[in-house]
């Protein structure tokens, strides 16, 4: 399983956008299809909301890839 980190530029990122930005999906449309097909989990739970707000500290998994979301703001 491939793990990567994604640093937020704001408070959150939409799930479909995260899949695209992390390179798991080739486009936002492909990311939405992956979510619709049940291929995506957030913190171990299936996620069906295409624009679910993904925040720092959450983990997204799709197609044997894991993305840990980090805060872009200094603590």
Secondary structure, DSSP 4 states (H G I P E B T S, - for coil): -EEEEEE-SSSEEEHHHHHHHTTSSSSHHHHHHHHHTT-EEETTEE---TT-EEETT-EEEETTEEEEEE-SS--
